[in-house]
Amino acid sequence: MPKIDLDQVEPTNRTTYPMPFAAEMGRRHFRRLGAAGGLKDIGVSHVVLEPGGISSQRHWHEGIDEFVVVVDGEAVLVEDDGETVMRAGDCALFPKDVANGHHLVNRSARNCTFIAVDGRVSEGDCHYPDVDLHWDNSNGRYTHKDGTPY
Amino acid sequence: MPKIDLDQVEPTNRTTYPMPFAAEMGRRHFRRLGAAGGLKDIGVSHVVLEPGGISSQRHWHEGIDEFVVVVDGEAVLVEDDGETVMRAGDCALFPKDVANGHHLVNRSARNCTFIAVDGRVSEGDCHYPDVDLHWDNSNGRYTHKDGTPY
């Protein structure tokens, strides 16, 4: 059945960030719909952000196109150019290799639900402008900005 | 600005289907957000289906993963296993190479808005189970099912 029964896909709030950054991710709950539905070339996540939650540390990817659409509630998109409220139906696109760190923050009083899609073609490093964190894709690990591992 | 101003992206109801199939597409209006936002690895379309509109002829792709999420209104997903109503927040996934023809039909009295995403990695032929139509990707053209061009 192509339509996904969300109740059949277990949500999780796990993260692979090292501490202390992992501690900020507890109010993000996601379902990996793409994997559940058998997609190989695009990743699709159904994400619920509780009030106070963040979608990720602010970041940008080498090699990975990203897209988000809000389906319920509202969140604030934070990126280099400032902040933008996003509500149901609003869309944002983050082309690969563009050095504009971004994430969503739920500053409202109720849950925000959004869909995040990414390309699965040419993953590279991931950059975190606000924190001492870097994804070293060639070694498959997080490091400090100076390259030392966590 | 990563958030897309939909008013700045011209909608279109064009289609490359040959007649008579093209004549059924006039109530589908889409904006190519992915191209507008600079994405290369994933296609993103913002689609408004008027009452009576169809998202496409019922089809399935070789080589292209597809995903849809309804953001407003409702539509009926028609595929080999039957029909399923989809409302705001409902998601459906169509893995590449799975021979299950699908499309959305708006049988309601008001517009339905949805987002359609596809992978841009390995496009192949497209199959249309209900009509005498085939996308021949090696030659970049629509043909009849017997291979003769339109």
HADDOCK unambig.tbl for C-alpha pairs under 7 A between the chains (distance, minus, plus):
assign (segid A and resid 2 and name CA) (segid B and resid 92 and name CA) 5.00 0.50 0.50
assign (segid A and resid 2 and name CA) (segid B and resid 93 and name CA) 5.16 0.50 0.50
assign (segid A and resid 2 and name CA) (segid B and resid 94 and name CA) 6.06 0.50 0.50
assign (segid A and resid 3 and name CA) (segid B and resid 91 and name CA) 5.77 0.50 0.50
assign (segid A and resid 3 and name CA) (segid B and resid 92 and name CA) 3.96 0.50 0.50
assign (segid A and resid 3 and name CA) (segid B and resid 93 and name CA) 6.52 0.50 0.50
assign (segid A and resid 4 and name CA) (segid B and resid 91 and name CA) 5.79 0.50 0.50
assign (segid A and resid 4 and name CA) (segid B and resid 92 and name CA) 5.53 0.50 0.50
assign (segid A and resid 37 and name CA) (segid B and resid 93 and name CA) 5.82 0.50 0.50
assign (segid A and resid 38 and name CA) (segid B and resid 95 and name CA) 5.70 0.50 0.50
assign (segid A and resid 39 and name CA) (segid B and resid 65 and name CA) 5.93 0.50 0.50
assign (segid A and resid 39 and name CA) (segid B and resid 95 and name CA) 4.94 0.50 0.50
assign (segid A and resid 41 and name CA) (segid B and resid 65 and name CA) 6.33 0.50 0.50
assign (segid A and resid 41 and name CA) (segid B and resid 119 and name CA) 5.64 0.50 0.50
assign (segid A and resid 42 and name CA) (segid B and resid 65 and name CA) 6.99 0.50 0.50
assign (segid A and resid 42 and name CA) (segid B and resid 119 and name CA) 5.90 0.50 0.50
assign (segid A and resid 65 and name CA) (segid B and resid 39 and name CA) 5.93 0.50 0.50
assign (segid A and resid 65 and name CA) (segid B and resid 41 and name CA) 6.33 0.50 0.50
assign (segid A and resid 65 and name CA) (segid B and resid 42 and name CA) 6.97 0.50 0.50
assign (segid A and resid 71 and name CA) (segid B and resid 71 and name CA) 5.78 0.50 0.50
assign (segid A and resid 71 and name CA) (segid B and resid 89 and name CA) 5.75 0.50 0.50
assign (segid A and resid 89 and name CA) (segid B and resid 71 and name CA) 5.77 0.50 0.50
assign (segid A and resid 91 and name CA) (segid B and resid 3 and name CA) 5.77 0.50 0.50
assign (segid A and resid 91 and name CA) (segid B and resid 4 and name CA) 5.79 0.50 0.50
assign (segid A and resid 92 and name CA) (segid B and resid 2 and name CA) 5.00 0.50 0.50
assign (segid A and resid 92 and name CA) (segid B and resid 3 and name CA) 3.96 0.50 0.50
assign (segid A and resid 92 and name CA) (segid B and resid 4 and name CA) 5.54 0.50 0.50
assign (segid A and resid 93 and name CA) (segid B and resid 2 and name CA) 5.15 0.50 0.50
assign (segid A and resid 93 and name CA) (segid B and resid 3 and name CA) 6.52 0.50 0.50
assign (segid A and resid 93 and name CA) (segid B and resid 37 and name CA) 5.83 0.50 0.50
assign (segid A and resid 94 and name CA) (segid B and resid 2 and name CA) 6.06 0.50 0.50
assign (segid A and resid 95 and name CA) (segid B and resid 38 and name CA) 5.70 0.50 0.50
assign (segid A and resid 95 and name CA) (segid B and resid 39 and name CA) 4.94 0.50 0.50
assign (segid A and resid 119 and name CA) (segid B and resid 41 and name CA) 5.64 0.50 0.50
assign (segid A and resid 119 and name CA) (segid B and resid 42 and name CA) 5.89 0.50 0.50
